C-alpha cells in the first residue's frame, strides 16, 4: 500500500472518530479487502466462510475500539495489530472447539412419520410380541411384565416378586434373548 493510501485511511479514521458517517463507511469499504486478504494470506488452510467470519470479527473489533486510535500514529500498524490479535483469538477458539468435538461417521436422519425413524432391530407387531411373551417361562414372563411393560423399578419389582434385583436382571436378559429368537423364527 502506498503512503498516500495509508495517509488517506488515517484521515478517514480521524473523520470517523469525529462522527463523519460517510467517512466511516468509506473506511470500512476500503479496509475490508485488505483485512480479508491479510487473513487469507496468513491462514491459507481456512475455507472462505471461515475467512469471512474472521474478517467480520476484525471489523467488529475495529468498530468497538475505534475511539482508541491515536491520530498522531500510523493507522495501518494499528489495524494490523487488531487483525493479528483477532486471528490469534480465532485460532485459540478453534483449538478449544476441536478438543471438545467428537467426529461422527453416521448422522441419523429423522422424519415426521414413525415408520421412517426405525433404527436397527425394532419389532412392530404388538400381537406377535404379546404371544411371544406368553411363551416365556413364568419367571422370565413376570420379570418382563413388571420391568418392561409396567415400567416398575428394580426395587419395586423385587419387593413385589420376592426375587433379588440381580435375579430379575438375569430373568429380563434371558427373556429378551428368548423373545428375539421366538420373533425371528416364529416358533
N, CA, C and O of each residue as an XYZ file, in Angstrom:
748
protein
N       0.850     -1.171      0.000
C       0.000      0.000      0.000
C       0.897      1.237      0.000
O       1.916      1.291      0.688
N       0.494      2.208     -0.778
C       1.294      3.424     -0.901
C       1.079      4.340      0.299
O       0.101      4.220      1.037
N       2.040      5.271      0.467
C       1.987      6.203      1.595
C       0.734      7.068      1.522
O       0.110      7.356      2.543
N       0.369      7.481      0.305
C      -0.832      8.316      0.145
C      -2.088      7.563      0.583
O      -2.964      8.128      1.238
N      -2.166      6.283      0.216
C      -3.330      5.486      0.594
C      -3.379      5.299      2.115
O      -4.443      5.398      2.725
N      -2.223      5.030      2.713
C      -2.160      4.862      4.169
C      -2.580      6.155      4.860
O      -3.312      6.116      5.849
N      -2.130      7.290      4.354
C      -2.499      8.585      4.929
C      -4.005      8.841      4.765
O      -4.654      9.382      5.660
N      -4.548      8.441      3.605
C      -5.977      8.612      3.346
C      -6.799      7.785      4.344
O      -7.813      8.260      4.854
N      -6.363      6.550      4.623
C      -7.080      5.709      5.591
C      -7.029      6.339      6.980
O      -8.023      6.343      7.706
N      -5.867      6.868      7.342
C      -5.741      7.529      8.644
C      -6.668      8.740      8.722
O      -7.297      8.975      9.754
N      -6.755      9.514      7.628
C      -7.648     10.667      7.598
C      -9.110     10.241      7.710
O      -9.901     10.878      8.407
N      -9.457      9.165      7.023
C     -10.834      8.655      7.118
C     -11.162      8.218      8.539
O     -12.267      8.447      9.031
N     -10.196      7.589      9.191
C     -10.411      7.143     10.570
C     -10.600      8.349     11.492
O     -11.470      8.332     12.363
N      -9.803      9.378     11.308
C      -9.948     10.587     12.131
C     -11.316     11.216     11.922
O     -11.975     11.627     12.877
N     -11.741     11.289     10.656
C     -13.064     11.852     10.358
C     -14.163     10.987     10.974
O     -15.153     11.510     11.485
N     -13.991      9.673     10.926
C     -14.976      8.766     11.520
C     -15.038      8.957     13.031
O     -16.117      8.910     13.621
N     -13.884      9.171     13.657
C     -13.864      9.437     15.101
C     -14.591     10.739     15.437
O     -15.134     10.894     16.531
N     -14.595     11.652     14.502
C     -15.285     12.926     14.716
C     -16.765     12.836     14.372
O     -17.487     13.830     14.462
N     -17.222     11.644     13.976
C     -18.650     11.451     13.724
C     -19.065     11.481     12.272
O     -20.263     11.465     11.988
N     -18.125     11.525     11.334
C     -18.462     11.542      9.907
C     -18.826     10.125      9.457
O     -17.958      9.272      9.274
N     -20.114      9.899      9.286
C     -20.612      8.564      8.945
C     -20.150      8.127      7.554
O     -19.801      6.963      7.360
N     -20.142      9.036      6.592
C     -19.713      8.693      5.231
C     -18.233      8.312      5.210
O     -17.834      7.398      4.488
N     -17.429      9.008      5.996
C     -16.002      8.673      6.071
C     -15.823      7.272      6.669
O     -14.954      6.512      6.242
N     -16.647      6.948      7.650
C     -16.552      5.627      8.289
C     -16.945      4.530      7.303
O     -16.297      3.485      7.235
N     -18.007      4.774      6.543
C     -18.439      3.796      5.533
C     -17.343      3.613      4.490
O     -17.042      2.484      4.100
N     -16.751      4.696      4.042
C     -15.673      4.612      3.055
C     -14.453      3.884      3.628
O     -13.821      3.084      2.938
N     -14.128      4.166      4.896
C     -13.009      3.486      5.547
C     -13.245      1.979      5.573
O     -12.367      1.204      5.194
N     -14.426      1.565      6.017
C     -14.738      0.127      6.080
C     -14.712     -0.501      4.692
O     -14.232     -1.622      4.521
N     -15.225      0.215      3.715
C     -15.229     -0.292      2.340
C     -13.804     -0.508      1.833
O     -13.538     -1.485      1.132
N     -12.908      0.375      2.174
C     -11.533      0.274      1.677
C     -10.677     -0.718      2.459
O      -9.790     -1.349      1.886
N     -10.929     -0.862      3.752
C     -10.070     -1.774      4.523
C     -10.561     -3.217      4.500
O      -9.786     -4.130      4.782
N     -11.831     -3.440      4.171
C     -12.349     -4.820      4.188
C     -11.555     -5.739      3.269
O     -11.158     -6.814      3.718
N     -11.294     -5.383      1.997
C     -10.475     -6.284      1.159
C      -9.061     -6.471      1.711
O      -8.496     -7.561      1.623
N      -8.499     -5.419      2.273
C      -7.159     -5.506      2.862
C      -7.138     -6.505      4.020
O      -6.247     -7.351      4.101
N      -8.111     -6.403      4.904
C      -8.199     -7.321      6.050
C      -8.441     -8.749      5.560
O      -7.792     -9.686      6.025
N      -9.371     -8.913      4.625
C      -9.704    -10.243      4.100
C      -8.469    -10.887      3.467
O      -8.192    -12.063      3.701
N      -7.725    -10.114      2.662
C      -6.527    -10.654      2.004
C      -5.434    -10.987      3.014
O      -4.689    -11.948      2.824
N      -5.333    -10.214      4.070
C      -4.354    -10.495      5.127
C      -4.685    -11.816      5.814
O      -3.804    -12.645      6.039
N      -5.964    -12.005      6.146
C      -6.383    -13.256      6.788
C      -6.138    -14.424      5.839
O      -5.613    -15.457      6.253
N      -6.507    -14.273      4.593
C      -6.332    -15.343      3.602
C      -4.851    -15.695      3.434
O      -4.505    -16.871      3.326
N      -3.982    -14.688      3.411
C      -2.541    -14.932      3.228
C      -1.930    -15.643      4.429
O      -1.046    -16.484      4.270
N      -2.394    -15.311      5.620
C      -1.803    -15.896      6.832
C      -2.472    -17.199      7.257
O      -1.901    -17.958      8.040
N      -3.652    -17.464      6.761
C      -4.389    -18.684      7.101
C      -4.891    -19.351      5.823
O      -6.095    -19.481      5.603
N      -3.954    -19.766      4.996
C      -4.278    -20.342      3.685
C      -5.142    -21.598      3.792
O      -5.867    -21.929      2.853
N      -5.074    -22.283      4.898
C      -5.783    -23.539      5.073
C      -7.268    -23.342      5.397
O      -8.025    -24.312      5.388
N      -7.693    -22.131      5.676
C      -9.091    -21.875      6.040
C      -9.986    -21.851      4.809
O      -9.563    -21.488      3.712
N     -11.222    -22.244      5.022
C     -12.210    -22.152      3.956
C     -12.722    -20.714      3.884
O     -12.553    -19.934      4.821
N     -13.354    -20.378      2.751
C     -13.806    -18.999      2.528
C     -14.737    -18.500      3.635
O     -14.619    -17.354      4.067
N     -15.658    -19.347      4.095
C     -16.593    -18.881      5.127
C     -15.866    -18.600      6.445
O     -16.275    -17.714      7.196
N     -14.805    -19.335      6.729
C     -14.021    -19.075      7.941
C     -13.242    -17.766      7.816
O     -13.111    -17.014      8.781
N     -12.733    -17.508      6.622
C     -12.029    -16.245      6.372
C     -12.994    -15.078      6.540
O     -12.646    -14.059      7.137
N     -14.196    -15.224      6.018
C     -15.203    -14.163      6.156
C     -15.593    -13.955      7.624
O     -15.776    -12.818      8.060
N     -15.721    -15.045      8.385
C     -16.056    -14.916      9.807
C     -14.979    -14.124     10.555
O     -15.288    -13.234     11.347
N     -13.728    -14.457     10.296
C     -12.626    -13.755     10.971
C     -12.574    -12.298     10.520
O     -12.342    -11.404     11.334
N     -12.789    -12.054      9.227
C     -12.799    -10.686      8.713
C     -13.883     -9.862      9.402
O     -13.640     -8.729      9.817
N     -15.063    -10.429      9.519
C     -16.159     -9.719     10.196
C     -15.834     -9.481     11.667
O     -16.153     -8.427     12.218
N     -15.204    -10.459     12.293
C     -14.807    -10.319     13.696
C     -13.801     -9.165     13.855
O     -13.874     -8.394     14.812
N     -12.876     -9.063     12.916
C     -11.885     -7.976     12.950
C     -12.571     -6.625     12.775
O     -12.261     -5.670     13.487
N     -13.499     -6.547     11.828
C     -14.205     -5.280     11.589
C     -15.056     -4.889     12.803
O     -15.158     -3.708     13.137
N     -15.660     -5.873     13.456
C     -16.420     -5.578     14.680
C     -15.498     -5.078     15.788
O     -15.841     -4.152     16.523
N     -14.333     -5.694     15.899
C     -13.363     -5.242     16.902
C     -12.905     -3.822     16.604
O     -12.781     -3.000     17.511
N     -12.654     -3.538     15.330
C     -12.264     -2.186     14.938
C     -13.359     -1.189     15.344
O     -13.073     -0.113     15.871
N     -14.595     -1.563     15.093
C     -15.714     -0.688     15.450
C     -15.750     -0.447     16.965
O     -15.965      0.676     17.421
N     -15.538     -1.502     17.718
C     -15.605     -1.414     19.177
C     -14.494     -0.523     19.747
O     -14.729      0.247     20.679
N     -13.296     -0.629     19.189
C     -12.147      0.092     19.761
C     -11.735      1.315     18.938
O     -10.638      1.841     19.128
N     -12.593      1.770     18.034
C     -12.220      2.880     17.145
C     -11.840      4.148     17.907
O     -11.059      4.961     17.410
N     -12.383      4.318     19.095
C     -12.071      5.521     19.879
C     -10.645      5.488     20.423
O     -10.119      6.520     20.839
N     -10.019      4.322     20.424
C      -8.663      4.216     20.976
C      -7.585      4.566     19.951
O      -6.411      4.675     20.304
N      -7.969      4.743     18.689
C      -6.970      5.088     17.669
C      -6.427      6.491     17.946
O      -7.177      7.441     18.166
N      -5.103      6.584     17.926
C      -4.425      7.863     18.147
C      -4.056      8.445     16.781
O      -3.207      7.886     16.087
N      -4.683      9.564     16.382
C      -4.428     10.138     15.058
C      -2.971     10.538     14.826
O      -2.573     10.746     13.680
N      -2.179     10.648     15.873
C      -0.771     11.014     15.715
C       0.068      9.815     15.255
O       1.219      9.972     14.849
N      -0.507      8.654     15.323
C       0.223      7.429     14.977
C      -0.303      6.871     13.663
O      -1.420      7.200     13.264
N       0.480      6.026     12.976
C       0.025      5.449     11.697
C      -1.185      4.518     11.909
O      -1.276      3.801     12.906
N      -2.084      4.558     10.957
C      -3.317      3.771     11.052
C      -3.098      2.288     10.754
O      -3.588      1.429     11.489
N      -2.370      1.984      9.686
C      -2.232      0.580      9.265
C      -1.592     -0.330     10.321
O      -2.086     -1.440     10.523
N      -0.518      0.083     11.002
C       0.009     -0.801     12.051
C      -1.025     -1.057     13.164
O      -1.082     -2.156     13.717
N      -1.824     -0.062     13.483
C      -2.881     -0.226     14.493
C      -3.914     -1.241     14.008
O      -4.330     -2.124     14.759
N      -4.326     -1.105     12.738
C      -5.291     -2.046     12.151
C      -4.704     -3.458     12.092
O      -5.397     -4.428     12.398
N      -3.445     -3.577     11.705
C      -2.821     -4.903     11.598
C      -2.635     -5.549     12.978
O      -2.668     -6.774     13.095
N      -2.444     -4.749     14.001
C      -2.360     -5.302     15.361
C      -3.707     -5.906     15.757
O      -3.764     -6.996     16.326
N      -4.780     -5.194     15.454
C      -6.124     -5.732     15.732
C      -6.328     -7.018     14.938
O      -6.849     -8.001     15.464
N      -5.920     -7.010     13.681
C      -6.067     -8.193     12.819
C      -5.301     -9.376     13.404
O      -5.840    -10.479     13.497
N      -4.054     -9.153     13.796
C      -3.237    -10.228     14.387
C      -3.893    -10.806     15.640
O      -3.970    -12.024     15.802
N      -4.359     -9.934     16.514
C      -4.954    -10.385     17.778
C      -6.244    -11.167     17.542
O      -6.474    -12.189     18.189
N      -7.081    -10.701     16.626
C      -8.342    -11.407     16.354
C      -8.079    -12.746     15.674
O      -8.802    -13.712     15.917
N      -7.047    -12.817     14.818
C      -6.713    -14.092     14.192
C      -6.196    -15.077     15.243
O      -6.500    -16.268     15.183
N      -5.425    -14.583     16.193
C      -4.938    -15.453     17.284
C      -6.111    -15.929     18.138
O      -6.161    -17.093     18.536
N      -7.050    -15.033     18.418
C      -8.241    -15.425     19.180
C      -9.030    -16.508     18.446
O      -9.496    -17.470     19.057
N      -9.176    -16.343     17.135
C      -9.904    -17.332     16.336
C      -9.186    -18.678     16.356
O      -9.837    -19.720     16.437
N      -7.865    -18.673     16.284
C      -7.104    -19.925     16.323
C      -7.276    -20.617     17.672
O      -7.472    -21.831     17.730
N      -7.204    -19.844     18.757
C      -7.407    -20.439     20.083
C      -8.818    -21.013     20.222
O      -8.999    -22.088     20.794
N      -9.807    -20.304     19.703
C     -11.198    -20.764     19.757
C     -11.352    -22.079     18.984
O     -12.029    -22.997     19.445
N     -10.720    -22.164     17.805
C     -10.788    -23.386     17.005
C     -10.118    -24.559     17.717
O     -10.605    -25.688     17.653
N      -9.013    -24.295     18.389
C      -8.313    -25.362     19.124
C      -9.177    -25.865     20.268
O      -9.283    -27.072     20.486
N      -9.800    -24.937     21.005
C     -10.691    -25.347     22.104
C     -11.871    -26.147     21.577
O     -12.250    -27.163     22.158
N     -12.450    -25.686     20.473
C     -13.604    -26.376     19.893
C     -13.208    -27.773     19.424
O     -13.935    -28.737     19.661
N     -12.067    -27.885     18.764
C     -11.606    -29.177     18.251
C     -11.324    -30.149     19.390
O     -11.530    -31.353     19.236
N     -10.862    -29.651     20.521
C     -10.563    -30.525     21.659
C     -11.835    -31.135     22.236
O     -11.786    -32.199     22.853
N     -12.971    -30.471     22.041
C     -14.228    -30.960     22.603
C     -15.162    -31.580     21.579
O     -16.265    -31.998     21.931
N     -14.753    -31.649     20.330
C     -15.606    -32.206     19.289
C     -15.426    -33.708     19.187
O     -14.352    -34.247     19.455
N     -16.488    -34.359     18.799
C     -16.453    -35.779     18.513
C     -16.916    -35.958     17.080
O     -18.012    -35.529     16.719
N     -16.089    -36.589     16.264
C     -16.471    -36.822     14.882
C     -17.392    -38.025     14.816
O     -17.142    -39.047     15.455
N     -18.446    -37.901     14.050
C     -19.435    -38.957     13.921
C     -19.498    -39.361     12.456
O     -19.685    -38.517     11.579
N     -19.343    -40.645     12.195
C     -19.394    -41.143     10.825
C     -20.828    -41.152     10.302
O     -21.075    -40.787      9.152
N     -21.765    -41.567     11.141
C     -23.152    -41.724     10.718
C     -24.017    -40.736     11.488
O     -24.082    -40.780     12.717
N     -24.672    -39.861     10.769
C     -25.602    -38.927     11.392
C     -27.011    -39.409     11.082
O     -27.418    -39.413      9.920
N     -27.764    -39.819     12.105
C     -29.109    -40.344     11.839
C     -30.037    -39.248     11.330
O     -29.961    -38.093     11.747
N     -30.903    -39.644     10.430
C     -31.912    -38.721      9.923
C     -33.223    -39.067     10.598
O     -33.515    -40.240     10.835
N     -33.998    -38.071     10.902
C     -35.313    -38.312     11.476
C     -36.358    -37.684     10.572
O     -36.122    -36.668      9.918
N     -37.514    -38.317     10.556
C     -38.598    -37.862      9.704
C     -39.881    -37.794     10.513
O     -39.958    -38.331     11.618
N     -40.870    -37.144      9.968
C     -42.133    -36.947     10.649
C     -42.852    -38.267     10.920
O     -43.389    -38.463     12.011
N     -42.870    -39.160      9.956
C     -43.585    -40.430     10.099
C     -42.770    -41.411     10.945
O     -41.567    -41.564     10.732
N     -43.427    -42.080     11.911
C     -42.740    -43.022     12.793
C     -42.087    -44.172     12.030
O     -40.999    -44.615     12.398
N     -42.724    -44.651     10.993
C     -42.203    -45.815     10.268
C     -40.840    -45.534      9.653
O     -40.039    -46.453      9.484
N     -40.572    -44.301      9.322
C     -39.292    -43.968      8.696
C     -38.175    -43.779      9.702
O     -37.015    -43.673      9.306
N     -38.480    -43.732     10.985
C     -37.478    -43.499     12.015
C     -37.015    -44.781     12.704
O     -36.394    -44.713     13.764
N     -37.301    -45.930     12.132
C     -36.915    -47.200     12.738
C     -35.426    -47.421     12.507
O     -34.967    -47.441     11.365
N     -34.680    -47.585     13.583
C     -33.252    -47.848     13.502
C     -32.974    -49.254     14.013
O     -33.483    -49.649     15.062
N     -32.174    -50.003     13.279
C     -31.764    -51.322     13.751
C     -32.937    -52.281     13.864
O     -33.916    -52.203     13.122
N     -32.802    -53.173     14.806
C     -33.834    -54.186     15.005
C     -34.945    -53.642     15.898
O     -34.760    -53.482     17.104
N     -36.069    -53.367     15.313
C     -37.227    -52.930     16.071
C     -38.399    -53.769     15.607
O     -38.633    -53.930     14.409
N     -39.122    -54.294     16.557
C     -40.244    -55.140     16.202
C     -41.518    -54.341     16.333
O     -41.729    -53.670     17.342
N     -42.391    -54.405     15.299
C     -43.552    -53.531     15.253
C     -44.889    -54.286     15.317
O     -45.931    -53.662     15.119
N     -44.903    -55.571     15.580
C     -46.175    -56.319     15.630
C     -46.513    -56.616     17.087
O     -46.006    -57.587     17.649
N     -47.371    -55.787     17.717
C     -47.648    -55.958     19.143
C     -48.335    -57.290     19.472
O     -48.111    -57.851     20.545
N     -49.152    -57.786     18.573
C     -49.854    -59.054     18.841
C     -48.865    -60.222     18.867
O     -48.949    -61.093     19.733
N     -47.938    -60.235     17.926
C     -46.923    -61.293     17.903
C     -46.042    -61.197     19.141
O     -45.650    -62.220     19.702
N     -45.729    -59.990     19.568
C     -44.920    -59.807     20.769
C     -45.664    -60.313     22.006
O     -45.080    -60.963     22.873
N     -46.950    -60.008     22.073
C     -47.767    -60.478     23.207
C     -47.800    -62.006     23.265
O     -47.686    -62.594     24.340
N     -47.956    -62.637     22.111
C     -47.955    -64.108     22.056
C     -46.588    -64.672     22.442
O     -46.507    -65.684     23.138
N     -45.523    -64.022     21.994
C     -44.164    -64.479     22.316
C     -43.911    -64.351     23.815
O     -43.277    -65.226     24.405
N     -44.392    -63.283     24.439
C     -44.231    -63.122     25.897
C     -44.974    -64.229     26.625
O     -44.507    -64.733     27.647
N     -46.130    -64.605     26.097
C     -46.899    -65.708     26.703
C     -46.162    -67.034     26.656
O     -46.445    -67.910     27.474
N     -45.236    -67.215     25.739
C     -44.473    -68.458     25.607
C     -43.265    -68.514     26.536
O     -42.620    -69.556     26.652
N     -42.955    -67.408     27.196
C     -41.800    -67.370     28.093
C     -42.072    -68.190     29.357
O     -43.221    -68.345     29.769
N     -40.996    -68.717     29.971
C     -41.169    -69.354     31.285
C     -41.720    -68.324     32.271
O     -41.472    -67.130     32.105
N     -42.448    -68.749     33.274
C     -43.176    -67.825     34.157
C     -42.261    -66.799     34.841
O     -42.664    -65.643     34.972
N     -41.063    -67.161     35.276
C     -40.153    -66.217     35.936
C     -39.721    -65.108     34.996
O     -39.691    -63.935     35.372
N     -39.385    -65.489     33.768
C     -38.984    -64.504     32.775
C     -40.178    -63.630     32.378
O     -40.047    -62.412     32.255
N     -41.338    -64.258     32.178
C     -42.532    -63.517     31.795
C     -42.898    -62.487     32.866
O     -43.199    -61.339     32.542
N     -42.874    -62.890     34.134
C     -43.196    -61.963     35.222
C     -42.192    -60.806     35.283
O     -42.583    -59.659     35.500
N     -40.916    -61.100     35.095
C     -39.886    -60.055     35.123
C     -40.104    -59.046     33.991
O     -39.996    -57.837     34.199
N     -40.411    -59.555     32.793
C     -40.649    -58.664     31.650
C     -41.902    -57.821     31.886
O     -41.904    -56.620     31.615
N     -42.946    -58.437     32.381
C     -44.191    -57.703     32.607
C     -43.990    -56.593     33.632
O     -44.460    -55.472     33.437
N     -43.290    -56.902     34.728
C     -43.100    -55.893     35.775
C     -42.142    -54.785     35.322
O     -42.446    -53.602     35.481
N     -40.984    -55.164     34.756
C     -39.940    -54.186     34.467
C     -40.102    -53.481     33.120
O     -39.768    -52.303     32.995
N     -40.605    -54.182     32.128
C     -40.675    -53.586     30.791
C     -42.079    -53.082     30.444
O     -42.225    -52.010     29.857
N     -43.104    -53.846     30.803
C     -44.453    -53.428     30.425
C     -45.054    -52.456     31.440
O     -45.634    -51.439     31.061
N     -44.917    -52.767     32.710
C     -45.473    -51.874     33.739
C     -44.458    -50.827     34.191
O     -44.790    -49.939     34.977
N     -43.237    -50.926     33.705
C     -42.146    -49.982     33.955
C     -41.881    -49.756     35.446
O     -41.669    -48.627     35.888
N     -41.898    -50.826     36.192
C     -41.576    -50.746     37.616
C     -40.064    -50.633     37.778
O     -39.312    -51.062     36.903
N     -39.621    -50.065     38.877
C     -38.195    -50.030     39.159
C     -37.767    -51.421     39.615
O     -38.600    -52.245     39.992
N     -36.475    -51.668     39.578
C     -35.964    -52.959     40.051
C     -36.319    -53.174     41.518
O     -36.647    -54.287     41.929
N     -36.255    -52.125     42.288
C     -36.566    -52.209     43.715
C     -38.034    -52.590     43.933
O     -38.344    -53.449     44.758
N     -38.932    -51.940     43.183
C     -40.367    -52.244     43.305
C     -40.663    -53.678     42.873
O     -41.392    -54.397     43.557
N     -40.094    -54.097     41.729
C     -40.325    -55.452     41.227
C     -39.767    -56.491     42.184
O     -40.358    -57.555     42.367
N     -38.631    -56.185     42.793
C     -38.032    -57.106     43.758
C     -38.925    -57.268     44.979
O     -39.113    -58.381     45.471
N     -39.476    -56.164     45.469
C     -40.362    -56.225     46.638
C     -41.643    -56.986     46.309
O     -42.131    -57.755     47.138
N     -42.193    -56.785     45.115
C     -43.446    -57.445     44.729
C     -43.250    -58.926     44.460
O     -44.093    -59.737     44.844
N     -42.155    -59.295     43.808
C     -41.953    -60.697     43.411
C     -41.220    -61.518     44.463
O     -41.325    -62.744     44.481
N     -40.484    -60.850     45.331
C     -39.695    -61.575     46.316
C     -38.366    -62.061     45.754
O     -37.625    -62.759     46.446
N     -38.051    -61.705     44.515
C     -36.783    -62.089     43.898
C     -35.759    -60.975     44.121
O     -36.120    -59.816     44.324
N     -34.496    -61.339     44.080
C     -33.440    -60.325     44.232
C     -33.349    -59.489     42.952
O     -33.810    -59.901     41.887
N     -32.753    -58.326     43.082
C     -32.586    -57.441     41.936
C     -31.746    -58.108     40.856
O     -32.086    -58.037     39.675
N     -30.655    -58.755     41.248
C     -29.801    -59.410     40.250
C     -30.531    -60.562     39.569
O     -30.317    -60.807     38.382
N     -31.383    -61.268     40.292
C     -32.165    -62.347     39.690
C     -33.145    -61.791     38.650
O     -33.345    -62.390     37.593
N     -33.749    -60.644     38.960
C     -34.663    -60.014     38.000
C     -33.918    -59.562     36.745
O     -34.424    -59.706     35.632
N     -32.725    -59.019     36.926
C     -31.926    -58.588     35.783
C     -31.601    -59.770     34.868
O     -31.718    -59.673     33.646
N     -31.199    -60.861     35.464
C     -30.870    -62.059     34.691
C     -32.108    -62.567     33.970
O     -32.028    -62.949     32.802
N     -33.258    -62.578     34.650
C     -34.500    -63.051     34.033
C     -34.881    -62.199     32.828
O     -35.260    -62.733     31.786
N     -34.783    -60.881     32.963
C     -35.121    -59.995     31.845
C     -34.138    -60.191     30.698
O     -34.544    -60.234     29.536
N     -32.864    -60.309     31.006
C     -31.863    -60.505     29.964
C     -32.143    -61.790     29.188
O     -32.126    -61.791     27.957
N     -32.398    -62.871     29.900
C     -32.698    -64.149     29.238
C     -34.007    -64.068     28.469
O     -34.128    -64.654     27.393
N     -34.978    -63.357     28.999
C     -36.277    -63.215     28.326
C     -36.111    -62.475     27.002
O     -36.722    -62.854     26.003
N     -35.314    -61.451     26.983
C     -35.120    -60.682     25.754
C     -34.452    -61.539     24.682
O     -34.823    -61.478     23.509
N     -33.472    -62.330     25.087
C     -32.812    -63.232     24.131
C     -33.822    -64.240     23.594
O     -33.864    -64.501     22.391
N     -34.634    -64.804     24.481
C     -35.645    -65.779     24.069
C     -36.674    -65.131     23.150
O     -37.059    -65.721     22.141
N     -37.123    -63.919     23.490
C     -38.107    -63.218     22.655
C     -37.552    -62.937     21.258
O     -38.266    -63.095     20.268
N     -36.316    -62.534     21.171
C     -35.714    -62.292     19.852
C     -35.728    -63.560     19.011
O     -36.047    -63.532     17.822
N     -35.377    -64.670     19.647
C     -35.364    -65.940     18.909
C     -36.762    -66.343     18.484
O     -36.958    -66.782     17.351
N     -37.744    -66.202     19.374
C     -39.125    -66.567     19.051
C     -39.634    -65.700     17.898
O     -40.227    -66.217     16.951
N     -39.409    -64.400     17.970
C     -39.917    -63.498     16.939
C     -39.183    -63.660     15.615
O     -39.768    -63.444     14.554
N     -37.920    -64.035     15.665
C     -37.138    -64.216     14.443
C     -37.568    -65.492     13.719
O     -37.739    -65.505     12.500
N     -37.737    -66.556     14.492
C     -38.065    -67.854     13.868
C     -39.563    -68.091     13.792
O     -40.007    -68.932     13.011
N     -40.340    -67.387     14.566
C     -41.791    -67.589     14.574
C     -42.193    -68.824     15.366
O     -43.337    -69.268     15.274
N     -41.273    -69.384     16.142
C     -41.555    -70.615     16.888
C     -42.249    -70.336     18.200
O     -42.555    -71.266     18.946
